[in-house]
Amino acid sequence: SRAAAAQALAKMDPGLVQRIEGELAALEPERRLKALQLLAAAERSREAVGTLLGLMKDPDRQVRAVVVRLLSLAGTQEALMGLVRALADPDPRVRANAVEGGGELGDPRIGRLLLSFLKAPEPRVRANAVRALWRLGHREVILHLEEMLRDPLEETRLSAVWVLGNLVDWPEGTARLEHLAKADPSPRIRERARRSLLKEDLA
């Protein structure tokens, strides 16, 4: 497709990262976001880690959230340290992305830092902590997932169902999703559980 061809060219363009770094200095957050999205599409965040680290104090929280996602894709030691710093960001979305990125990098050293996020007040942060720690081998987090699935708040259960749909190596996961798809009192929970089951069937 035309989009795929453009992405392939972007991956090979030797001057792309330099031009993107120029755009990342723009005053308008929309331009910075667009530049970050182009960097992600070209899969070249590793080449811009230094610039990304400089954007971790960007005044726009959306920019910071995307920066953290790109650092997790970069996968370098510098990027890991950036993710650790982002765990203290004032914005919950940025913290949630940092927690998720820690699990994706697969460095067991970050596991002990993520344990405290299992008690975070924001459901998305807690859910990302469960998933990240599971990926790092902390099988005990299943107890926290069970607790979230029983929570009376719908948003907490929605986040827990998202995690449940992504724990492909938990044998009881499918049975729990089937139960939620039929029995949860919330239509949103039932629908999300059904979508997760459909995704499993198509895998």
Disulfide bonds with the S-S distance in Angstrom:
none
